[in-house]
């Protein structure tokens, strides 16, 4: 018997470590992950630098549909929680 795994976490926060993704694919992978989030779900985003250009692109793409909360910011990198608040269309 096969049991399907629905990949849902009780805390509704999913880890995303951008440090292991080739730089040329990072933004596409990040946007794909953000697009997959349902309202109320979050992505715990870890990176080796503060992604200011990415944050600007997110603002243009999602408006107020994604909340951004810095959890860690230091010389080793950042940990940011991106939380889906609503669909991008509803938040504009």
C-alpha positions in Angstrom: 0.0 0.0 0.0 1.3 3.4 -0.9 0.7 6.4 1.3 0.8 9.8 -0.3 2.8 12.5 1.5 1.1 15.9 1.3 4.2 17.8 2.5 2.3 19.9 4.9 4.0 21.0 8.1 2.2 21.7 11.4 3.9 25.1 11.7 3.2 25.9 8.0 6.8 27.1 7.6 8.9 25.5 4.9 12.7 25.8 4.8 14.4 27.2 1.7 18.2 27.4 1.7 19.2 29.4 -1.4 22.9 28.8 -0.7 22.8 25.4 -2.4 21.2 26.7 -5.6 23.2 27.9 -8.5 23.1 31.7 -8.7 21.6 31.8 -12.2 18.6 29.7 -11.0 18.0 31.2 -7.6 15.4 33.8 -8.3 13.4 31.5 -10.5 13.5 28.8 -7.7 12.5 31.3 -5.1 9.6 32.7 -7.0 8.4 29.2 -7.8 8.5 28.4 -4.0 6.7 31.6 -3.1 4.0 30.9 -5.8 3.4 27.5 -4.2 2.6 28.9 -0.8 -1.0 29.1 0.3 -2.2 32.0 2.4 -0.9 31.6 6.0 2.1 29.5 4.9 5.7 30.8 5.2 9.1 30.1 3.7 12.1 30.3 6.0 14.6 31.7 3.5 18.3 31.3 4.2 21.0 33.0 2.1 24.6 34.0 2.4 23.8 37.7 1.8 21.0 40.2 2.2 19.0 39.8 -1.0 18.0 43.4 -1.6 17.4 43.1 -5.4 15.2 40.1 -4.7 13.2 42.0 -2.2 12.6 44.7 -4.8 11.5 42.2 -7.3 9.2 40.6 -4.8 7.5 43.9 -4.0 6.9 44.4 -7.7 5.6 40.9 -8.2 3.5 40.3 -5.0 2.8 43.8 -3.6 1.5 43.3 -0.1 0.7 39.6 -0.6 4.0 38.5 1.0 5.1 39.6 4.5 8.8 39.9 5.0 10.3 39.4 8.5 14.1 39.3 9.1 14.8 36.6 11.8 18.6 36.7 11.5 20.9 39.2 9.8 24.7 39.0 10.3 28.0 38.6 8.5 27.2 34.9 7.8 24.0 35.7 6.0 20.3 36.1 6.6 17.2 34.2 7.6 14.0 35.8 6.4 10.5 34.5 6.8 8.3 35.2 3.8 4.7 34.7 4.7 1.9 34.4 2.1 -0.9 36.7 3.2 -3.1 36.6 0.2 -3.0 36.0 -3.5 -1.0 38.6 -5.4 -4.1 39.9 -7.1 -6.0 40.3 -3.9 -3.2 42.3 -2.2 -2.8 44.9 -4.9 
